[in-house]
Amino acid sequence: MALATLAGAVSCSAASAVDFERCTSNAECRAGFGQLSQCNLDTGLCDQLEVHPRCESYYPPDLFSNVETHKDTIIIGSMFDQTPEVGDDLLIKAAELAVIVANDPDNEERGVDGRLFGIVHCRYDEAFEADSLSEDEATREIADWLGNTLGAAAIVGPGTSSTATATFETLQDLRVPIISPSATSEALSTIDGVTKTDANPGQFWRTVGSDNTTGTVMADLLEGNNSQTVKVVHVNDSYGNGLASALSDAFSGDAELISYAGESTIANIVISLASEPWDELVFIGASVNEVTAFITAAGIQINSNGMASPYATRRLLFADAAANSSVIDQTVDSLGVRDLFDTDNIRVVVPSAVESSNAFSLFLTKMSTEFQVSPGAESYSAQTYDAAWLALYGIAWAYYQEQDLTGPNISRGLRKLSDKTAEEVVVDSLGWTTVKEAFRRGESVDINASSGALDYDPSTEETLTSLAVKRIVPSGDSYTFETE
């Protein structure tokens, strides 16, 4: 039934409150009937919003079933891979945790002036069985639904540089803030402009640094190992190309860049490189599946050729996608892989939260209490928790200082979080109250985030990342990652 019918003599159009003018946009219906309504162009009336099939996970649980209760709820979206076993389940939980804490009923200052938050989790992975969309197609479709149909105030995610690019291109005109915890491509630094200002803040944000720093650290590791002839196998996208180039630029030796277009081509590259001279091989994959394809193929080479195989005797250096327990779980029982792990020749460079910080400890405690999980510092979960909080902070600034939750107003609030002359605030429930008090006064704060310092440069709106080097070590009947 149309909401206009339910409302009696209330128009679906924001322009009229007495007649039945046809609605022409979802925004009109949201203005007249609340966040969870949309314009049915067939009837010309405002209907209850239909949830996108790829976005059927959300918080609070009654978000879409109790429309009256949530008509004033401020909704943010999340965009992550939900492939079973290898998807971003931890990141989804971390993003939701920020909303749960901000809505805490035990906090008299919950929400913003009593208006609570909701979060809708959308998936872009090809494992979704209800359609046949590619990752890029799914990313663009759910970004459009979150921005144009749902009217999400901000997006947490997506997880990769390619999906972040697609999301930005889809939402560029709306200027909905996009806050990724793990999209590290250097190209994203200027996707929304070279220089940002209070008057013209950027749309794309992230709680992780760009690949320039990662490339330098990887090059330093190669040179520390006296590796002079290096093969750099990388995915052919903005992330892989950018990190490979950053590494090559920082490396004084001979680095041959070898790109691949898809997971199915990785095994052939592993086979061909087995007969070529190299001191060390770098693998830059965009997903867990790509890393597992490489490790599985390397294990087969060791199983076939014994410990004389170059994959058993030479060093292998991986980018961050390899620092996932699913990589070990999916490969450990494959031919030759235990021999590969036992060589202790594998290293992984990954952005890392500051495990010793009070903010990270608070985050771990809350994740354990709420979801009975204990994420590692290198899982991007802390960065995701921070990204969701950034969305809420930006909304608070727009609410108190701009009185309008537009994208630029929310992004402007994100520029108020790194003032070293202001009060330091830990990302947590108490910090939420402190931030809102400061923003009511129009003052900045200095955020102490769960992932570490988020010191955004006011011109580039970029931050830096702490990096960890991981190795694979035995753990019972299997293996685990250990920080060097």
The 8 nearest C-alpha neighbors of each residue, nearest first, counted from 0:
[[1, 2, 46, 4, 5, 47, 3, 45],
 [2, 0, 46, 3, 4, 45, 44, 5],
 [1, 3, 5, 46, 4, 45, 6, 0],
 [2, 4, 6, 1, 11, 5, 10, 9],
 [5, 3, 2, 7, 1, 6, 0, 8],
 [6, 4, 2, 3, 7, 1, 0, 9],
 [5, 7, 3, 4, 9, 2, 8, 10],
 [8, 6, 4, 5, 9, 3, 10, 2],
 [7, 9, 17, 6, 18, 10, 3, 19],
 [10, 8, 16, 17, 6, 7, 3, 18],
 [11, 9, 19, 12, 16, 18, 15, 3],
 [10, 12, 45, 3, 44, 22, 28, 13],
 [11, 13, 22, 10, 14, 27, 15, 20],
 [12, 14, 27, 31, 15, 30, 11, 28],
 [13, 15, 12, 16, 27, 10, 20, 11],
 [16, 14, 13, 17, 10, 12, 18, 20],
 [15, 17, 9, 10, 18, 14, 13, 8],
 [18, 16, 9, 8, 15, 10, 19, 20],
 [19, 17, 10, 20, 16, 8, 9, 15],
 [20, 18, 10, 21, 11, 9, 17, 8],
 [21, 19, 18, 10, 12, 22, 11, 15],
 [20, 22, 43, 44, 19, 23, 12, 11],
 [23, 21, 12, 43, 11, 44, 24, 38],
 [22, 24, 21, 38, 40, 27, 25, 43],
 [25, 23, 26, 27, 38, 22, 28, 37],
 [24, 26, 37, 38, 28, 27, 148, 29],
 [25, 27, 29, 24, 28, 30, 150, 37],
 [28, 26, 13, 30, 25, 24, 12, 29],
 [27, 29, 31, 25, 30, 26, 37, 32],
 [28, 30, 33, 34, 26, 32, 31, 27],
 [31, 29, 27, 28, 13, 33, 32, 26],
 [32, 30, 28, 13, 29, 33, 27, 11],
 [33, 31, 29, 28, 30, 36, 70, 34],
 [34, 32, 70, 29, 35, 30, 71, 31],
 [33, 35, 29, 70, 36, 71, 72, 32],
 [36, 34, 48, 33, 47, 70, 66, 29],
 [37, 35, 47, 48, 46, 29, 28, 34],
 [36, 38, 25, 48, 46, 45, 28, 47],
 [37, 39, 45, 25, 24, 40, 44, 22],
 [40, 38, 41, 44, 43, 42, 45, 46],
 [39, 41, 43, 42, 38, 23, 44, 22],
 [42, 40, 39, 43, 44, 38, 21, 22],
 [43, 41, 44, 40, 39, 21, 45, 1],
 [42, 44, 21, 40, 22, 39, 41, 38],
 [45, 43, 42, 11, 39, 22, 1, 38],
 [44, 46, 38, 11, 2, 37, 28, 1],
 [47, 45, 1, 2, 37, 36, 48, 38],
 [46, 48, 36, 35, 37, 49, 2, 45],
 [47, 49, 36, 37, 35, 46, 50, 149],
 [50, 48, 51, 47, 37, 36, 63, 46],
 [51, 49, 52, 48, 54, 55, 63, 53],
 [50, 52, 54, 53, 49, 55, 144, 141],
 [53, 51, 54, 55, 50, 129, 121, 49],
 [52, 54, 51, 121, 122, 55, 141, 123],
 [55, 53, 121, 51, 52, 120, 56, 119],
 [54, 56, 52, 53, 57, 50, 51, 120],
 [57, 55, 120, 54, 119, 121, 58, 53],
 [56, 58, 119, 120, 118, 59, 60, 55],
 [59, 57, 60, 118, 117, 62, 119, 95],
 [58, 60, 62, 61, 117, 57, 118, 99],
 [59, 61, 58, 62, 57, 63, 64, 56],
 [62, 60, 64, 59, 65, 63, 58, 66],
 [63, 61, 59, 60, 64, 65, 69, 58],
 [62, 64, 61, 65, 66, 35, 50, 48],
 [65, 63, 61, 62, 66, 60, 67, 69],
 [66, 64, 61, 68, 67, 63, 62, 69],
 [65, 67, 69, 68, 70, 64, 63, 35],
 [66, 68, 70, 69, 65, 33, 71, 64],
 [69, 67, 66, 65, 70, 71, 72, 62],
 [68, 70, 72, 66, 71, 67, 62, 65],
 [69, 71, 33, 67, 34, 72, 66, 68],
 [72, 70, 69, 33, 73, 114, 34, 68],
 [73, 71, 69, 115, 116, 70, 114, 74],
 [74, 72, 116, 117, 115, 71, 75, 114],
 [75, 73, 117, 151, 118, 116, 72, 152],
 [74, 76, 151, 118, 153, 152, 154, 117],
 [77, 75, 154, 119, 118, 151, 120, 155],
 [76, 78, 155, 120, 154, 156, 121, 119],
 [79, 77, 157, 121, 156, 122, 120, 155],
 [80, 78, 122, 157, 158, 87, 81, 156],
 [79, 81, 86, 124, 122, 87, 82, 123],
 [80, 82, 86, 122, 87, 83, 79, 124],
 [81, 83, 86, 126, 80, 85, 124, 84],
 [82, 84, 85, 86, 81, 126, 88, 87],
 [85, 83, 86, 82, 325, 88, 81, 87],
 [86, 84, 83, 82, 325, 287, 87, 81],
 [85, 87, 82, 81, 80, 88, 83, 84],
 [86, 88, 90, 80, 89, 81, 79, 91],
 [87, 89, 91, 90, 86, 92, 81, 80],
 [90, 88, 92, 91, 87, 380, 93, 374],
 [89, 91, 380, 93, 87, 92, 88, 383],
 [90, 92, 88, 94, 93, 89, 95, 87],
 [91, 93, 95, 89, 90, 94, 96, 88],
 [92, 94, 384, 90, 96, 91, 95, 380],
 [95, 93, 384, 91, 387, 96, 92, 97],
 [94, 96, 92, 98, 93, 97, 91, 99],
 [95, 97, 99, 93, 98, 94, 92, 100],
 [96, 98, 100, 95, 99, 94, 388, 384],
 [99, 97, 101, 95, 96, 100, 102, 116],
 [98, 100, 96, 102, 97, 101, 103, 95],
 [101, 99, 103, 97, 102, 98, 428, 96],
 [100, 102, 98, 99, 103, 109, 110, 97],
 [103, 101, 109, 99, 100, 110, 115, 98],
 [102, 104, 100, 105, 106, 101, 109, 99],
 [105, 103, 106, 102, 109, 107, 108, 100],
 [106, 104, 103, 107, 109, 102, 108, 100],
 [105, 107, 108, 109, 104, 103, 102, 428],
 [106, 108, 109, 105, 104, 103, 113, 110],
 [107, 109, 106, 432, 110, 111, 112, 113],
 [110, 108, 102, 106, 107, 101, 103, 113],
 [109, 111, 115, 114, 102, 113, 101, 112],
 [110, 112, 114, 113, 109, 395, 115, 108],
 [113, 111, 114, 110, 108, 109, 115, 398],
 [112, 114, 111, 110, 115, 109, 108, 107],
 [115, 113, 111, 110, 112, 72, 71, 116],
 [114, 116, 110, 72, 102, 113, 73, 111],
 [117, 115, 73, 72, 74, 98, 110, 102],
 [116, 118, 74, 58, 59, 73, 75, 72],
 [117, 119, 75, 58, 76, 74, 57, 120],
 [118, 120, 57, 76, 77, 56, 54, 121],
 [119, 121, 77, 56, 54, 57, 76, 78],
 [122, 120, 54, 78, 53, 77, 119, 79],
 [121, 123, 79, 80, 53, 78, 81, 124],
 [122, 124, 137, 138, 134, 80, 79, 125],
 [125, 123, 80, 126, 134, 122, 127, 82],
 [124, 126, 127, 134, 133, 132, 123, 131],
 [127, 125, 124, 82, 128, 81, 83, 123],
 [128, 126, 125, 129, 124, 130, 82, 53],
 [127, 129, 130, 126, 131, 125, 132, 124],
 [128, 130, 127, 131, 52, 53, 126, 132],
 [131, 129, 128, 132, 127, 125, 137, 133],
 [132, 130, 133, 128, 129, 125, 127, 126],
 [133, 131, 137, 136, 130, 134, 125, 135],
 [132, 134, 136, 135, 125, 137, 131, 124],
 [135, 133, 137, 124, 123, 136, 125, 138],
 [134, 136, 138, 133, 137, 139, 162, 165],
 [137, 135, 133, 139, 138, 134, 132, 140],
 [138, 136, 123, 140, 134, 139, 135, 132],
 [139, 137, 123, 135, 136, 140, 141, 134],
 [138, 140, 142, 136, 137, 141, 166, 169],
 [141, 139, 137, 143, 142, 138, 136, 144],
 [140, 142, 144, 143, 138, 139, 145, 137],
 [143, 141, 139, 145, 144, 140, 166, 138],
 [142, 144, 146, 140, 141, 145, 147, 139],
 [145, 143, 148, 141, 142, 147, 146, 149],
 [146, 144, 149, 142, 143, 151, 141, 148],
 [145, 147, 150, 143, 151, 144, 142, 148],
 [146, 148, 150, 144, 143, 149, 145, 25],
 [149, 147, 144, 150, 145, 25, 146, 37],
 [150, 148, 145, 151, 147, 146, 144, 35],
 [149, 151, 146, 147, 148, 145, 152, 34],
 [152, 150, 75, 74, 146, 153, 145, 149],
 [151, 153, 75, 74, 150, 175, 404, 406],
 [154, 152, 176, 75, 151, 175, 390, 177],
 [155, 153, 76, 177, 77, 75, 178, 156],
 [156, 154, 77, 178, 179, 387, 76, 177],
 [157, 155, 179, 78, 158, 178, 77, 154],
 [156, 158, 78, 79, 163, 179, 159, 162],
 [157, 159, 156, 181, 182, 79, 179, 180],
 [160, 158, 182, 162, 161, 157, 163, 181],
 [159, 161, 182, 163, 162, 238, 184, 164],
 [162, 160, 164, 163, 159, 165, 237, 236],
 [161, 163, 165, 164, 159, 160, 166, 157],
 [164, 162, 160, 166, 161, 157, 165, 159],
 [163, 165, 161, 167, 162, 166, 160, 168],
 [166, 164, 162, 168, 163, 167, 139, 169],
 [167, 165, 163, 169, 164, 168, 142, 139],
 [166, 168, 164, 170, 169, 171, 165, 163],
 [167, 169, 165, 171, 166, 170, 164, 139],
 [170, 168, 166, 167, 171, 139, 165, 143],
 [171, 169, 167, 173, 172, 168, 174, 166],
 [170, 172, 174, 168, 167, 173, 169, 175],
 [171, 173, 174, 170, 169, 175, 168, 167],
 [174, 172, 170, 175, 171, 406, 146, 147],
 [175, 173, 171, 406, 172, 202, 170, 176],
 [174, 176, 406, 173, 153, 170, 177, 152],
 [177, 175, 202, 153, 406, 203, 174, 154],
 [176, 178, 154, 203, 204, 153, 155, 202],
 [179, 177, 204, 205, 155, 156, 386, 154],
 [178, 180, 156, 205, 157, 181, 155, 182],
 [181, 179, 383, 382, 206, 205, 207, 386],
 [180, 182, 158, 179, 183, 207, 159, 379],
 [183, 181, 160, 159, 158, 179, 184, 180],
 [182, 184, 209, 210, 181, 160, 208, 185],
 [185, 183, 238, 186, 187, 210, 160, 209],
 [184, 186, 209, 187, 188, 210, 241, 183],
 [187, 185, 184, 188, 189, 190, 237, 241],
 [186, 188, 190, 185, 189, 184, 164, 183],
 [189, 187, 186, 185, 190, 461, 459, 209],
 [188, 190, 192, 193, 191, 187, 186, 459],
 [189, 191, 187, 192, 188, 186, 203, 193],
 [192, 190, 189, 201, 202, 203, 193, 188],
 [193, 191, 189, 190, 194, 195, 201, 188],
 [192, 194, 189, 459, 195, 191, 188, 190],
 [195, 193, 458, 459, 192, 196, 189, 201],
 [194, 196, 458, 200, 201, 199, 459, 193],
 [197, 195, 199, 200, 198, 458, 194, 457],
 [198, 196, 199, 200, 411, 195, 414, 457],
 [197, 199, 196, 200, 411, 195, 407, 408],
 [198, 200, 196, 197, 195, 201, 407, 411],
 [201, 199, 195, 196, 197, 411, 410, 198],
 [200, 202, 191, 195, 203, 199, 410, 192],
 [201, 203, 176, 174, 191, 177, 204, 410],
 [204, 202, 177, 201, 176, 178, 191, 205],
 [205, 203, 178, 177, 179, 202, 206, 460],
 [204, 206, 179, 178, 207, 180, 203, 386],
 [205, 207, 180, 382, 386, 179, 385, 208],
 [206, 208, 205, 464, 180, 181, 463, 462],
 [209, 207, 463, 464, 462, 183, 210, 461],
 [208, 210, 183, 185, 211, 184, 212, 207],
 [209, 211, 213, 212, 242, 183, 184, 185],
 [210, 212, 214, 245, 213, 209, 215, 185],
 [211, 213, 215, 210, 214, 216, 209, 208],
 [214, 212, 210, 216, 215, 211, 217, 348],
 [215, 213, 246, 245, 217, 211, 212, 216],
 [214, 216, 218, 212, 213, 217, 249, 246],
 [217, 215, 219, 213, 218, 214, 220, 212],
 [216, 218, 220, 214, 219, 215, 213, 221],
 [217, 219, 250, 221, 215, 220, 216, 246],
 [220, 218, 216, 222, 217, 221, 223, 215],
 [221, 219, 223, 217, 218, 222, 224, 216],
 [222, 220, 218, 224, 226, 223, 219, 217],
 [221, 223, 225, 219, 224, 220, 226, 218],
 [222, 224, 220, 225, 221, 219, 226, 218],
 [223, 225, 221, 222, 226, 220, 219, 279],
 [226, 224, 222, 223, 227, 221, 278, 220],
 [227, 225, 278, 224, 221, 222, 228, 279],
 [226, 228, 252, 253, 225, 229, 278, 222],
 [229, 227, 253, 277, 278, 226, 254, 252],
 [228, 230, 254, 279, 277, 280, 278, 253],
 [229, 231, 280, 255, 254, 281, 232, 256],
 [232, 230, 281, 256, 257, 255, 280, 282],
 [231, 233, 257, 282, 258, 281, 256, 283],
 [234, 232, 283, 258, 239, 282, 284, 257],
 [233, 235, 239, 259, 258, 284, 236, 260],
 [234, 236, 258, 260, 259, 239, 240, 233],
 [235, 237, 239, 238, 240, 234, 161, 241],
 [236, 238, 240, 239, 241, 184, 161, 160],
 [239, 237, 184, 241, 236, 240, 160, 242],
 [240, 238, 234, 233, 236, 242, 241, 237],
 [239, 241, 243, 237, 238, 242, 236, 235],
 [240, 242, 244, 238, 239, 243, 237, 184],
 [241, 243, 245, 244, 239, 210, 240, 214],
 [242, 244, 246, 240, 245, 241, 239, 247],
 [243, 245, 247, 241, 242, 246, 248, 240],
 [246, 244, 214, 242, 248, 211, 247, 243],
 [247, 245, 214, 243, 249, 244, 248, 218],
 [246, 248, 244, 250, 249, 245, 254, 243],
 [247, 249, 245, 246, 250, 244, 251, 214],
 [248, 250, 246, 247, 215, 218, 245, 251],
 [251, 249, 218, 247, 252, 248, 246, 219],
 [250, 252, 249, 253, 222, 227, 248, 247],
 [253, 251, 227, 250, 254, 228, 226, 229],
 [252, 254, 228, 227, 229, 255, 251, 250],
 [255, 253, 229, 230, 247, 228, 256, 252],
 [256, 254, 230, 231, 229, 257, 253, 228],
 [255, 257, 231, 232, 254, 230, 258, 243],
 [258, 256, 232, 231, 233, 255, 259, 230],
 [259, 257, 233, 235, 234, 232, 256, 260],
 [258, 260, 234, 235, 261, 233, 264, 257],
 [261, 259, 235, 234, 258, 264, 262, 236],
 [260, 262, 263, 264, 259, 265, 234, 289],
 [261, 263, 289, 264, 265, 292, 260, 288],
 [262, 264, 261, 265, 266, 292, 267, 260],
 [265, 263, 262, 267, 266, 261, 259, 268],
 [264, 266, 268, 267, 262, 263, 293, 269],
 [265, 267, 269, 296, 268, 264, 270, 293],
 [268, 266, 270, 269, 265, 264, 271, 263],
 [269, 267, 271, 265, 270, 266, 272, 264],
 [270, 268, 266, 272, 267, 271, 265, 273],
 [269, 271, 267, 273, 268, 272, 266, 300],
 [272, 270, 268, 273, 269, 274, 267, 275],
 [273, 271, 275, 274, 269, 270, 268, 276],
 [272, 274, 270, 271, 275, 309, 269, 308],
 [273, 275, 272, 271, 276, 270, 309, 308],
 [274, 276, 272, 273, 277, 271, 309, 230],
 [277, 275, 274, 278, 228, 272, 273, 229],
 [278, 276, 228, 229, 279, 275, 230, 280],
 [277, 279, 226, 228, 229, 313, 227, 276],
 [278, 280, 314, 229, 277, 315, 313, 226],
 [281, 279, 230, 315, 229, 231, 316, 314],
 [280, 282, 316, 231, 317, 315, 232, 230],
 [281, 283, 232, 317, 233, 231, 284, 316],
 [284, 282, 233, 318, 317, 239, 232, 234],
 [285, 283, 234, 286, 289, 290, 233, 282],
 [284, 286, 320, 234, 283, 289, 239, 287],
 [287, 285, 289, 288, 320, 284, 290, 321],
 [286, 288, 290, 289, 320, 291, 326, 321],
 [287, 289, 291, 286, 290, 292, 262, 326],
 [288, 290, 292, 286, 262, 287, 291, 284],
 [291, 289, 287, 293, 292, 288, 284, 321],
 [290, 292, 288, 294, 293, 289, 326, 295],
 [291, 293, 289, 295, 290, 294, 288, 296],
 [294, 292, 290, 296, 291, 295, 265, 297],
 [295, 293, 297, 291, 296, 292, 298, 290],
 [294, 296, 298, 292, 297, 293, 291, 330],
 [295, 297, 299, 293, 266, 298, 294, 292],
 [298, 296, 294, 300, 299, 295, 310, 293],
 [299, 297, 335, 336, 295, 301, 300, 296],
 [298, 300, 302, 296, 301, 297, 334, 335],
 [299, 301, 297, 303, 298, 302, 304, 296],
 [300, 302, 305, 298, 304, 299, 303, 335],
 [301, 303, 335, 299, 300, 305, 304, 334],
 [302, 304, 300, 301, 305, 299, 335, 308],
 [305, 303, 301, 308, 302, 300, 307, 306],
 [306, 304, 301, 307, 302, 308, 303, 300],
 [305, 307, 308, 311, 301, 304, 312, 309],
 [308, 306, 305, 309, 304, 311, 312, 301],
 [307, 309, 306, 310, 311, 301, 304, 305],
 [308, 310, 312, 311, 313, 273, 307, 306],
 [311, 309, 308, 312, 313, 297, 301, 339],
 [310, 312, 309, 308, 306, 339, 313, 301],
 [311, 313, 309, 310, 308, 314, 307, 306],
 [314, 312, 309, 310, 279, 311, 278, 315],
 [313, 315, 344, 279, 345, 280, 316, 312],
 [314, 316, 345, 280, 279, 281, 344, 346],
 [315, 317, 281, 346, 347, 345, 280, 282],
 [318, 316, 347, 282, 281, 283, 346, 321],
 [317, 319, 283, 348, 347, 320, 321, 349],
 [318, 320, 349, 321, 322, 348, 347, 317],
 [321, 319, 322, 286, 287, 318, 285, 284],
 [320, 322, 319, 323, 290, 317, 318, 287],
 [323, 321, 319, 320, 347, 324, 349, 377],
 [322, 324, 325, 321, 326, 320, 378, 287],
 [323, 325, 326, 327, 328, 322, 479, 480],
 [326, 324, 328, 323, 327, 329, 85, 84],
 [327, 325, 324, 329, 323, 328, 291, 287],
 [326, 328, 325, 324, 330, 331, 329, 478],
 [329, 327, 325, 326, 330, 331, 324, 332],
 [330, 328, 326, 327, 325, 331, 291, 332],
 [329, 331, 333, 327, 332, 328, 295, 326],
 [330, 332, 327, 333, 336, 328, 337, 329],
 [333, 331, 330, 334, 336, 337, 329, 328],
 [334, 332, 330, 331, 336, 335, 295, 298],
 [333, 335, 299, 336, 298, 302, 332, 295],
 [334, 336, 298, 302, 338, 301, 299, 337],
 [337, 335, 298, 339, 338, 334, 331, 333],
 [338, 336, 340, 339, 335, 331, 341, 332],
 [337, 339, 341, 336, 335, 340, 342, 311],
 [338, 340, 336, 337, 341, 342, 311, 298],
 [339, 341, 337, 342, 338, 343, 336, 471],
 [340, 342, 338, 343, 339, 337, 472, 473],
 [341, 343, 344, 340, 339, 311, 338, 312],
 [344, 342, 341, 345, 340, 471, 470, 472],
 [343, 345, 314, 342, 315, 346, 313, 340],
 [346, 344, 315, 343, 316, 470, 314, 471],
 [345, 347, 470, 316, 469, 317, 315, 468],
 [348, 346, 317, 469, 468, 318, 316, 349],
 [349, 347, 468, 318, 319, 467, 317, 469],
 [348, 350, 319, 467, 466, 351, 347, 377],
 [351, 349, 466, 465, 464, 377, 467, 352],
 [350, 352, 377, 466, 376, 465, 467, 349],
 [351, 353, 450, 376, 451, 354, 377, 381],
 [352, 354, 451, 355, 356, 450, 351, 359],
 [353, 355, 356, 352, 359, 376, 360, 351],
 [356, 354, 353, 357, 359, 360, 358, 352],
 [357, 355, 359, 358, 354, 353, 360, 449],
 [356, 358, 360, 359, 361, 355, 449, 425],
 [357, 359, 449, 361, 356, 360, 425, 448],
 [360, 358, 449, 362, 356, 361, 357, 354],
 [361, 359, 357, 363, 362, 358, 364, 356],
 [362, 360, 364, 358, 359, 363, 357, 365],
 [361, 363, 359, 365, 360, 364, 366, 358],
 [364, 362, 366, 360, 365, 361, 367, 373],
 [363, 365, 361, 367, 362, 366, 368, 360],
 [364, 366, 368, 362, 367, 363, 369, 361],
 [367, 365, 363, 369, 368, 364, 370, 372],
 [366, 368, 371, 372, 364, 365, 370, 373],
 [369, 367, 365, 366, 371, 370, 364, 372],
 [368, 370, 366, 367, 365, 371, 96, 372],
 [369, 371, 372, 366, 367, 368, 92, 365],
 [372, 370, 367, 368, 369, 366, 373, 365],
 [373, 371, 367, 370, 366, 374, 368, 369],
 [372, 374, 367, 363, 366, 375, 371, 364],
 [375, 373, 372, 378, 376, 380, 363, 89],
 [376, 374, 377, 378, 373, 380, 379, 352],
 [375, 377, 352, 351, 378, 354, 374, 381],
 [378, 376, 351, 375, 379, 350, 349, 352],
 [377, 379, 380, 375, 376, 374, 323, 381],
 [380, 378, 382, 381, 377, 383, 180, 181],
 [379, 381, 90, 383, 378, 382, 93, 89],
 [382, 380, 384, 450, 383, 379, 449, 385],
 [381, 383, 180, 385, 379, 380, 450, 384],
 [384, 382, 386, 180, 380, 385, 381, 94],
 [383, 385, 93, 94, 381, 387, 386, 382],
 [384, 386, 388, 382, 383, 387, 389, 381],
 [387, 385, 383, 389, 388, 384, 178, 206],
 [388, 386, 390, 94, 384, 389, 385, 155],
 [387, 389, 391, 385, 390, 386, 97, 392],
 [388, 390, 392, 386, 387, 391, 393, 385],
 [389, 391, 387, 393, 388, 392, 153, 394],
 [392, 390, 388, 394, 389, 393, 395, 387],
 [393, 391, 389, 395, 394, 390, 388, 396],
 [392, 394, 409, 412, 396, 413, 390, 395],
 [393, 395, 391, 397, 409, 392, 396, 398],
 [396, 394, 398, 392, 393, 397, 399, 391],
 [397, 395, 412, 393, 399, 398, 394, 438],
 [396, 398, 401, 408, 394, 409, 404, 395],
 [397, 399, 402, 395, 396, 401, 400, 403],
 [400, 398, 396, 439, 397, 402, 401, 395],
 [399, 401, 397, 396, 402, 398, 441, 439],
 [400, 402, 397, 403, 398, 399, 408, 396],
 [403, 401, 398, 399, 400, 397, 404, 396],
 [402, 404, 401, 405, 397, 398, 408, 400],
 [405, 403, 397, 398, 408, 409, 394, 406],
 [406, 404, 408, 407, 403, 409, 152, 397],
 [405, 407, 175, 174, 409, 408, 176, 410],
 [406, 408, 410, 409, 405, 411, 200, 174],
 [409, 407, 411, 397, 405, 406, 410, 404],
 [408, 410, 393, 394, 397, 412, 406, 411],
 [411, 409, 407, 413, 412, 408, 200, 393],
 [410, 412, 408, 409, 414, 413, 200, 197],
 [411, 413, 393, 396, 409, 410, 414, 415],
 [414, 412, 410, 393, 415, 411, 416, 389],
 [413, 415, 412, 411, 416, 457, 410, 417],
 [416, 414, 443, 413, 412, 417, 444, 418],
 [417, 415, 444, 445, 446, 414, 413, 418],
 [418, 416, 445, 454, 455, 415, 419, 446],
 [417, 419, 445, 421, 420, 444, 416, 443],
 [420, 418, 421, 445, 417, 444, 422, 423],
 [419, 421, 418, 422, 445, 444, 423, 443],
 [422, 420, 444, 418, 419, 445, 443, 423],
 [421, 423, 444, 445, 424, 420, 419, 443],
 [424, 422, 445, 446, 444, 421, 447, 425],
 [423, 425, 446, 430, 447, 445, 422, 426],
 [426, 424, 447, 430, 427, 358, 446, 448],
 [425, 427, 448, 430, 447, 424, 449, 358],
 [428, 426, 430, 429, 425, 431, 100, 361],
 [427, 429, 431, 430, 100, 101, 432, 426],
 [430, 428, 431, 432, 427, 433, 425, 426],
 [429, 431, 433, 427, 425, 424, 428, 432],
 [430, 432, 428, 434, 429, 433, 427, 435],
 [431, 433, 435, 429, 430, 434, 108, 436],
 [434, 432, 430, 436, 431, 435, 437, 429],
 [435, 433, 437, 431, 436, 432, 430, 438],
 [434, 436, 438, 432, 437, 433, 439, 431],
 [435, 437, 433, 439, 434, 438, 432, 440],
 [438, 436, 442, 434, 440, 435, 439, 433],
 [437, 439, 441, 435, 440, 442, 436, 396],
 [440, 438, 436, 399, 437, 441, 435, 400],
 [441, 439, 438, 437, 442, 436, 400, 399],
 [440, 442, 438, 439, 437, 400, 443, 396],
 [443, 441, 437, 438, 440, 444, 439, 415],
 [442, 444, 415, 416, 418, 421, 437, 438],
 [445, 443, 421, 416, 422, 418, 415, 446],
 [446, 444, 423, 417, 418, 416, 421, 419],
 [445, 447, 424, 416, 448, 423, 425, 417],
 [446, 448, 425, 424, 452, 426, 423, 451],
 [449, 447, 451, 426, 450, 446, 452, 425],
 [448, 450, 359, 358, 451, 381, 362, 426],
 [451, 449, 352, 381, 448, 382, 353, 359],
 [452, 450, 448, 353, 449, 352, 453, 447],
 [451, 453, 447, 454, 448, 450, 446, 463],
 [454, 452, 455, 462, 451, 448, 446, 417],
 [453, 455, 417, 462, 452, 456, 463, 461],
 [456, 454, 462, 460, 461, 453, 417, 457],
 [455, 457, 460, 459, 458, 461, 454, 462],
 [458, 456, 460, 459, 455, 414, 195, 196],
 [457, 459, 195, 194, 456, 460, 196, 193],
 [458, 460, 461, 456, 194, 457, 195, 193],
 [461, 459, 456, 455, 457, 458, 462, 195],
 [462, 460, 455, 459, 456, 208, 188, 463],
 [461, 463, 455, 208, 454, 453, 456, 207],
 [464, 462, 208, 207, 465, 461, 453, 209],
 [465, 463, 208, 207, 350, 466, 462, 351],
 [464, 466, 351, 350, 352, 467, 463, 353],
 [467, 465, 350, 351, 349, 464, 348, 468],
 [466, 468, 349, 351, 348, 350, 469, 482],
 [469, 467, 348, 347, 483, 482, 346, 349],
 [470, 468, 482, 347, 481, 346, 483, 480],
 [469, 471, 346, 481, 480, 345, 472, 482],
 [472, 470, 480, 479, 481, 478, 340, 343],
 [471, 473, 478, 479, 480, 470, 474, 481],
 [474, 472, 478, 477, 479, 475, 471, 476],
 [475, 473, 478, 477, 479, 476, 472, 480],
 [476, 474, 477, 473, 478, 479, 472, 331],
 [475, 477, 474, 478, 473, 331, 479, 337],
 [476, 478, 474, 475, 473, 479, 331, 327],
 [479, 477, 473, 474, 472, 471, 327, 480],
 [478, 480, 472, 471, 474, 473, 481, 477],
 [481, 479, 471, 470, 469, 472, 482, 478],
 [480, 482, 470, 469, 471, 483, 479, 472],
 [483, 481, 469, 468, 470, 467, 480, 471],
 [482, 468, 469, 481, 470, 467, 346, 480]]
